[in-house]
Amino acid sequence: VGADIDLNSFYLPPMLIQPLVENAILHAVLHPDNEQPFLKVIMEKVLDQIKITVEDNGPGITNAEKVYSISPLKEKSLGIQFIEDRIKMLNQNYNKPQASFYLQNRENGKGAIAVLILPVWTGVEMKEAM
């Protein structure tokens, strides 16, 4: 967490970061072929927004269909769709800078990067938006 971020001064909508970290753990940290897994989560302030980046060295987005899964019962992850739906809902209810989310492969092709960009919402602003 960046030194210029006071976690008590803004509203972070629940369950936006957790699915990204879970995916990184399942697809990179627990991947049987990954001898040196890593997971990095960075929260930084960029202008009037919070940027949250989750990076791993798993197989990457383009190889998602070949990904190792810890549970044979879990056929499809709904976490990414859930995040996209929440971002859309938040943006419809809040007029300041819009929240956004994107996924990409790491430049070296080994791993994925998920980025959430959120306005600095306060509790009062969120009550007004909902």
C-alpha positions in Angstrom: 0.0 0.0 0.0 1.4 3.4 -1.0 2.5 5.6 1.8 0.1 8.3 0.6 -3.0 6.1 1.1 -4.9 6.2 4.4 -7.1 3.1 4.3 -9.4 4.6 6.8 -10.3 7.6 4.7 -12.0 6.1 1.7 -14.5 3.4 0.8 -13.3 0.2 -0.9 -16.2 -1.8 -2.2 -16.1 -5.3 -0.7 -15.2 -8.4 -2.7 -13.5 -6.6 -5.6 -9.9 -7.6 -4.7 -10.5 -11.0 -3.2 -11.5 -12.8 -6.5 -8.3 -11.5 -8.2 -6.1 -12.7 -5.4 -7.9 -16.0 -5.4 -7.4 -16.5 -9.1 -3.7 -15.6 -8.8 -3.3 -18.2 -6.0 -5.2 -20.9 -8.0 -3.5 -20.3 -11.3 0.0 -19.3 -10.3 0.9 -20.1 -6.7 -0.7 -23.6 -6.7 0.1 -24.4 -10.4 2.0 -27.7 -10.3 4.5 -26.6 -13.0 5.3 -23.3 -11.4 8.6 -23.8 -9.5 8.9 -20.2 -8.3 5.4 -18.8 -8.0 4.8 -15.2 -7.1 1.9 -13.0 -6.3 2.1 -9.2 -6.0 -0.7 -6.9 -4.9 0.0 -3.1 -5.1 -2.4 -0.3 -4.1 -1.3 3.2 -5.1 -2.9 6.6 -5.4 -2.9 8.0 -8.9 -4.3 11.6 -9.0 -7.8 11.2 -7.4 -8.0 7.5 -7.9 -6.8 4.3 -6.3 -5.1 1.8 -8.6 -5.0 -1.8 -7.4 -2.8 -4.2 -9.3 -2.7 -8.0 -8.8 0.1 -9.7 -10.7 1.2 -13.3 -10.9 3.5 -15.6 -13.0 0.9 -18.2 -13.9 0.0 -19.3 -17.4 -1.6 -16.0 -18.2 -5.0 -14.9 -19.6 -4.6 -16.5 -23.1 -3.9 -19.9 -21.6 -6.8 -19.8 -19.1 -8.5 -22.8 -20.6 -5.4 -24.9 -19.9 -5.1 -23.8 -16.3 -4.7 -26.1 -13.4 -7.6 -26.0 -11.0 -7.4 -27.0 -7.3 -11.0 -28.2 -7.4 -12.4 -30.5 -10.2 -15.9 -29.3 -9.1 -15.1 -25.7 -10.0 -15.7 -25.6 -13.8 -16.0 -21.8 -14.3 -14.9 -18.9 -12.2 -17.6 -16.2 -11.8 -15.2 -13.8 -9.9 -14.2 -11.8 -13.0 -17.8 -11.4 -14.2 -18.8 -10.4 -10.6 -16.2 -7.7 -10.6 -17.2 -6.4 -14.0 -20.9 -6.3 -12.9 -20.0 -4.5 -9.6 -18.0 -1.9 -11.5 -20.8 -1.3 -13.9 -23.3 -0.9 -11.0 -21.0 1.5 -9.1 -20.5 3.6 -12.2 -24.2 3.9 -12.8 -24.7 5.2 -9.3 -21.8 7.5 -9.0 -21.0 10.5 -11.1 -17.3 11.3 -10.3 -14.4 9.6 -12.1 -15.5 6.2 -13.2 -14.2 2.9 -11.9 -12.6 0.5 -14.4 -11.1 -3.0 -14.5 -9.0 -4.8 -17.0 -6.9 -7.9 -17.4 -3.8 -8.5 -19.5 -1.0 -10.9 -19.9 2.4 -9.8 -18.5 4.8 -8.5 -21.2 6.9 -11.7 -21.0 3.8 -13.8 -21.6 4.2 -15.6 -18.3 1.5 -14.6 -16.0 -1.4 -12.1 -15.7 -2.0 -8.6 -14.5 -5.4 -7.5 -13.2 -5.9 -3.8 -12.6 -8.8 -2.1 -10.7 -9.0 1.7 -10.8 -11.4 3.2 -8.3 -12.3 6.8 -7.5 -11.5 7.8 -3.9 -15.0 7.3 -2.6 -15.9 8.4 1.0 -18.6 6.8 3.1 -20.9 9.8 2.6 -20.5 9.7 -1.2 -21.3 6.0 -1.3 -24.4 6.4 0.8 -25.6 9.1 -1.6 -24.9 6.9 -4.6 -26.7 3.8 -3.3 
